[in-house]
Amino acid sequence: MRASKPASAPYERPAKAPYATDFTHSRGRLYPEPESRTRTPFERDHDRIVHSSAFRRLRGKTQVFVAHEGDHYRTRLTHSLEVAQIARSVARVMGLDDDLAETLGIAHDLGHPPFGHTGEDVLDACMEGFHGFDHNAQTLRVLTKLERKYPAFDGLNLTWETLEGVVKHNGPLIRYGATLKDLPIAIQEYVATHDLELDSWPGLEAQVAAHADDIAYNNHDIDDGLRAGLFSLTELREEVPMVERVLLLVEKDHAGVDEFRIAAETIRRLIGVWINDLVWESGNRIAGAKPQSVEDVRAAGKPLVGFSDEMNEHQAVLRRFLMARMYRHWKVNRSRSHAKRILAQLFELFVSEPELLPPAWQQGGDGPRGQRTARRVCDYIAGMTDDFAIDEHRRLFNLER
């Protein structure tokens, strides 16, 4: 594990690498549009996402805690901004297109429903028999269909490279025997008209964004868990050796400082350790593969961005700790149980009585318990914030209003 050290010289921006995604050779948009005179195609994608309704709603969606439980806990919005910042920094130091990496960071969670992964599990169970639910496929659906603010097309009409990165940031979807018909229906429907080459690895910017997500939620869940009192700094250092090593250095450098600042500095340095490892290991992989273009990256047959084996071991230890002390904590379990009932009951009511949906969401349905109705209900619920879902449930099920 490599601890981060202060820079010995002023920062110098690296030159673009030959295997970086080149915006001047973008494969373009599904619906042709004139290019911007002030922004690159990827900057334009970024701005369209920031101005979308789905992005704004992330401020009210759970990361771990229900959004109204505290002002200082992460939401999907703050998490996405943190992922984007890490992705941008890593991409820049690696000589990649940092605008594309940042764009993928802010876009990656747009399809998440309310109440975090619990919401995703509930909607997937409710949609059994209706092609299921997957938050990554829902992100593609949001970006290409559900956002409706442009007169010439549905969705945001993003570049091929951004959509490829959103769908494939964790790697090829068609591999290990999986075929197109095994994938979520939203992905099947979209690639029928716009091929995203689902059997290849994405560009390095998407691979960076995927690992920036890991860095952000691993380290910031530590912060939220400490703030919530679900575990102590002492428990963390006793069970996670990587934290203990960094914490000792912080305590040596800042003796007598209060525990809150010690914890914050430890988390800040931990993020640096993760980033340094990612850059170092990825540099080794790229040097071994010797790609000369982004197409070489896609054809490499393996990921060229990743953590070292040592860091992956540390990550496994940390995740086991967080699973036991945070994600399965009885307080979190109570919120999760409440969320399950809210979403399951909303889905069952709407799919059985679609006339209760707002008029715009009734359009395109095919009657009670119909396939299209179920998807409309799923889209409606997936777009809700935590508080809106709670209020909608209260409006429909509380007879004492």
RODREN-340960 format. One record per residue (C-alpha): residue number from 1; residue in one letter; x, y, z. Coordinates in steps of 0.2 Angstrom, whole numbers, always signed. Layout:
REM RODREN-340960
nr, rest, x, y, z
NUM, a, X, Y, Z
...
***
This chain:
REM RODREN-340960
nr, rest, x, y, z
1, m, +0, +0, +0
2, r, +7, +17, -5
3, a, +4, +31, +7
4, s, +1, +48, -2
5, k, +15, +61, +0
6, p, +15, +80, -2
7, a, +20, +85, -20
8, s, +38, +90, -21
9, a, +35, +101, -37
10, p, +20, +111, -44
11, y, +7, +102, -53
12, e, +9, +100, -72
13, r, -5, +94, -82
14, p, +0, +78, -92
15, a, -1, +78, -111
16, k, -15, +68, -118
17, a, -11, +49, -121
18, p, -13, +41, -138
19, y, -25, +29, -131
20, a, -37, +43, -123
21, t, -54, +45, -130
22, d, -52, +60, -143
23, f, -68, +71, -144
24, t, -63, +76, -161
25, h, -66, +58, -167
26, s, -82, +55, -157
27, r, -94, +43, -165
28, g, -107, +57, -163
29, r, -125, +57, -158
30, l, -140, +46, -163
31, y, -149, +62, -169
32, p, -136, +73, -178
33, e, -134, +90, -171
34, p, -123, +105, -175
35, e, -107, +105, -165
36, s, -106, +118, -151
37, r, -93, +132, -154
38, t, -89, +134, -135
39, r, -89, +116, -128
40, t, -82, +99, -133
41, p, -95, +86, -136
42, f, -92, +78, -119
43, e, -93, +95, -110
44, r, -110, +97, -119
45, d, -115, +80, -113
46, h, -110, +85, -95
47, d, -120, +101, -96
48, r, -136, +92, -102
49, i, -135, +79, -88
50, v, -133, +93, -75
51, h, -148, +102, -82
52, s, -159, +87, -82
53, s, -173, +83, -70
54, a, -166, +66, -66
55, f, -150, +74, -60
56, r, -158, +86, -48
57, r, -169, +73, -41
58, l, -153, +64, -35
59, r, -152, +76, -20
60, g, -167, +68, -13
61, k, -162, +49, -15
62, t, -153, +39, -2
63, q, -135, +34, -3
64, v, -136, +23, +13
65, f, -147, +34, +25
66, v, -164, +40, +20
67, a, -162, +58, +13
68, h, -172, +66, +27
69, e, -162, +58, +41
70, g, -148, +71, +42
71, d, -141, +86, +32
72, h, -123, +79, +32
73, y, -126, +62, +25
74, r, -122, +58, +7
75, t, -136, +57, -5
76, r, -135, +51, -23
77, l, -132, +69, -29
78, t, -117, +72, -17
79, h, -110, +54, -20
80, s, -111, +57, -39
81, l, -102, +74, -38
82, e, -88, +65, -27
83, v, -87, +51, -40
84, a, -85, +64, -54
85, q, -72, +74, -45
86, i, -61, +58, -42
87, a, -64, +52, -60
88, r, -59, +69, -67
89, s, -43, +70, -56
90, v, -38, +52, -60
91, a, -41, +54, -79
92, r, -32, +70, -80
93, v, -16, +63, -72
94, m, -17, +48, -83
95, g, -18, +59, -99
96, l, -36, +54, -103
97, d, -51, +65, -107
98, d, -56, +71, -90
99, d, -72, +79, -97
100, l, -78, +62, -102
101, a, -73, +54, -86
102, e, -82, +68, -76
103, t, -97, +66, -86
104, l, -98, +47, -83
105, g, -96, +51, -64
106, i, -111, +62, -63
107, a, -122, +51, -74
108, h, -118, +34, -67
109, d, -132, +34, -54
110, l, -146, +43, -63
111, g, -157, +27, -64
112, h, -156, +23, -45
113, p, -173, +22, -37
114, p, -177, +29, -20
115, f, -170, +21, -4
116, g, -154, +15, -12
117, h, -150, -3, -16
118, t, -166, -8, -6
119, g, -176, +1, -19
120, e, -168, -8, -33
121, d, -171, -25, -25
122, v, -189, -21, -22
123, l, -192, -15, -40
124, d, -183, -30, -47
125, a, -194, -41, -37
126, c, -210, -32, -42
127, m, -205, -32, -60
128, e, -203, -51, -60
129, g, -213, -56, -75
130, f, -211, -39, -83
131, h, -193, -40, -88
132, g, -186, -35, -71
133, f, -177, -19, -65
134, d, -159, -14, -66
135, h, -152, +3, -61
136, n, -139, +3, -74
137, a, -152, -1, -88
138, q, -163, +12, -80
139, t, -149, +25, -82
140, l, -149, +22, -100
141, r, -168, +23, -101
142, v, -167, +40, -92
143, l, -154, +47, -104
144, t, -162, +41, -120
145, k, -181, +40, -117
146, l, -187, +47, -100
147, e, -180, +65, -101
148, r, -191, +74, -112
149, k, -186, +92, -115
150, y, -180, +93, -132
151, p, -192, +96, -147
152, a, -183, +84, -159
153, f, -180, +69, -149
154, d, -183, +60, -132
155, g, -169, +59, -120
156, l, -153, +70, -120
157, n, -146, +63, -136
158, l, -128, +61, -129
159, t, -113, +55, -138
160, w, -110, +37, -142
161, e, -95, +37, -130
162, t, -105, +44, -115
163, l, -118, +31, -118
164, e, -105, +17, -120
165, g, -97, +22, -104
166, v, -113, +22, -94
167, v, -119, +5, -100
168, k, -102, -4, -100
169, h, -92, +5, -86
170, n, -90, -12, -77
171, g, -85, -21, -93
172, p, -93, -30, -108
173, l, -111, -35, -105
174, i, -110, -49, -118
175, r, -97, -62, -112
176, y, -95, -78, -101
177, g, -109, -85, -112
178, a, -121, -71, -110
179, t, -131, -65, -125
180, l, -140, -49, -130
181, k, -157, -57, -125
182, d, -150, -60, -107
183, l, -148, -42, -104
184, p, -161, -30, -97
185, i, -175, -25, -110
186, a, -170, -7, -109
187, i, -153, -11, -116
188, q, -159, -23, -129
189, e, -172, -10, -135
190, y, -159, +4, -137
191, v, -145, -6, -145
192, a, -157, -11, -158
193, t, -155, +6, -166
194, h, -139, +12, -159
195, d, -125, -1, -157
196, l, -115, +1, -141
197, e, -103, -14, -145
198, l, -108, -23, -129
199, d, -95, -37, -131
200, s, -80, -25, -129
201, w, -72, -16, -115
202, p, -76, +3, -114
203, g, -63, +17, -116
204, l, -52, +20, -101
205, e, -62, +35, -95
206, a, -77, +24, -91
207, q, -65, +11, -83
208, v, -58, +26, -72
209, a, -76, +31, -68
210, a, -81, +14, -62
211, h, -66, +13, -50
212, a, -69, +31, -44
213, d, -86, +25, -38
214, d, -78, +12, -27
215, i, -66, +25, -20
216, a, -80, +37, -16
217, y, -92, +26, -8
218, n, -80, +15, +2
219, n, -72, +30, +10
220, h, -87, +41, +12
221, d, -97, +27, +19
222, i, -84, +27, +33
223, d, -87, +46, +36
224, d, -106, +43, +36
225, g, -105, +28, +47
226, l, -94, +38, +60
227, r, -106, +53, +59
228, a, -121, +42, +63
229, g, -112, +33, +77
230, l, -114, +16, +69
231, f, -96, +12, +74
232, s, -81, +21, +82
233, l, -64, +26, +75
234, t, -57, +14, +88
235, e, -67, -1, +81
236, l, -63, +4, +63
237, r, -44, +5, +66
238, e, -44, -12, +76
239, e, -53, -21, +61
240, v, -46, -13, +46
241, p, -27, -13, +45
242, m, -27, +0, +31
243, v, -36, +12, +41
244, e, -24, +9, +56
245, r, -9, +13, +46
246, v, -15, +29, +39
247, l, -23, +34, +56
248, l, -6, +32, +65
249, l, +2, +44, +52
250, v, -12, +57, +55
251, e, -10, +56, +74
252, k, +8, +58, +73
253, d, +7, +73, +62
254, h, -8, +81, +71
255, a, -6, +76, +90
256, g, -19, +84, +101
257, v, -31, +87, +87
258, d, -49, +83, +91
259, e, -56, +66, +85
260, f, -68, +73, +72
261, r, -53, +82, +63
262, i, -42, +66, +65
263, a, -56, +56, +56
264, a, -58, +68, +42
265, e, -40, +69, +39
266, t, -38, +50, +39
267, i, -52, +49, +26
268, r, -44, +62, +15
269, r, -28, +53, +15
270, l, -36, +36, +12
271, i, -44, +43, -4
272, g, -26, +48, -9
273, v, -20, +31, -5
274, w, -33, +23, -16
275, i, -30, +35, -30
276, n, -12, +33, -30
277, d, -14, +14, -31
278, l, -26, +15, -45
279, v, -15, +26, -55
280, w, +1, +15, -52
281, e, -8, -1, -55
282, s, -17, +5, -71
283, g, +0, +13, -77
284, n, +8, -5, -76
285, r, -7, -13, -85
286, i, -6, +0, -99
287, a, +13, -2, -101
288, g, +11, -20, -103
289, a, -4, -19, -115
290, k, +4, -5, -125
291, p, -12, +2, -133
292, q, -10, +15, -146
293, s, -28, +20, -148
294, v, -44, +19, -139
295, e, -49, +5, -151
296, d, -34, -5, -144
297, v, -41, -2, -127
298, r, -58, -9, -132
299, a, -50, -24, -140
300, a, -38, -28, -126
301, g, -49, -42, -119
302, k, -46, -36, -101
303, p, -48, -21, -90
304, l, -33, -9, -91
305, v, -38, +1, -76
306, g, -39, -7, -59
307, f, -32, -8, -41
308, s, -17, -19, -36
309, d, -20, -36, -28
310, e, -15, -28, -11
311, m, -28, -15, -13
312, n, -41, -27, -18
313, e, -37, -37, -2
314, h, -39, -21, +9
315, q, -55, -17, +0
316, a, -62, -34, +4
317, v, -58, -31, +23
318, l, -66, -14, +23
319, r, -82, -20, +14
320, r, -84, -34, +26
321, f, -82, -21, +41
322, l, -95, -9, +33
323, m, -107, -24, +29
324, a, -107, -30, +47
325, r, -106, -13, +56
326, m, -116, -1, +44
327, y, -126, -9, +30
328, r, -134, -22, +42
329, h, -135, -11, +57
330, w, -152, -13, +66
331, k, -156, +6, +63
332, v, -152, +4, +44
333, n, -162, -12, +44
334, r, -177, -3, +51
335, s, -176, +10, +37
336, r, -174, -3, +24
337, s, -189, -13, +30
338, h, -200, +3, +30
339, a, -194, +7, +12
340, k, -198, -11, +6
341, r, -216, -10, +12
342, i, -218, +8, +4
343, l, -212, +3, -13
344, a, -220, -14, -14
345, q, -237, -7, -9
346, l, -235, +8, -21
347, f, -231, -4, -35
348, e, -245, -16, -32
349, l, -258, -2, -31
350, f, -253, +7, -46
351, v, -251, -8, -57
352, s, -268, -15, -52
353, e, -276, +3, -53
354, p, -266, +13, -66
355, e, -280, +26, -66
356, l, -272, +32, -49
357, l, -256, +37, -58
358, p, -254, +55, -63
359, p, -262, +58, -81
360, a, -245, +59, -90
361, w, -240, +42, -83
362, q, -255, +34, -88
363, q, -251, +37, -106
364, g, -244, +22, -115
365, g, -251, +9, -103
366, d, -261, -6, -107
367, g, -273, -8, -93
368, p, -271, -16, -76
369, r, -256, -28, -74
370, g, -251, -26, -92
371, q, -233, -26, -98
372, r, -233, -8, -103
373, t, -242, -2, -88
374, a, -230, -11, -76
375, r, -215, -2, -85
376, r, -224, +15, -83
377, v, -227, +11, -65
378, c, -209, +6, -63
379, d, -202, +22, -72
380, y, -213, +33, -61
381, i, -208, +25, -44
382, a, -189, +24, -50
383, g, -189, +43, -53
384, m, -196, +47, -35
385, t, -186, +54, -21
386, d, -186, +46, -4
387, d, -198, +60, +3
388, f, -209, +60, -12
389, a, -211, +41, -11
390, i, -215, +42, +8
391, d, -228, +56, +4
392, e, -236, +47, -10
393, h, -238, +32, +1
394, r, -246, +42, +14
395, r, -258, +50, +2
396, l, -264, +34, -4
397, f, -264, +23, +11
398, n, -266, +34, +26
399, l, -285, +36, +29
400, e, -283, +48, +43
401, r, -277, +63, +33
***
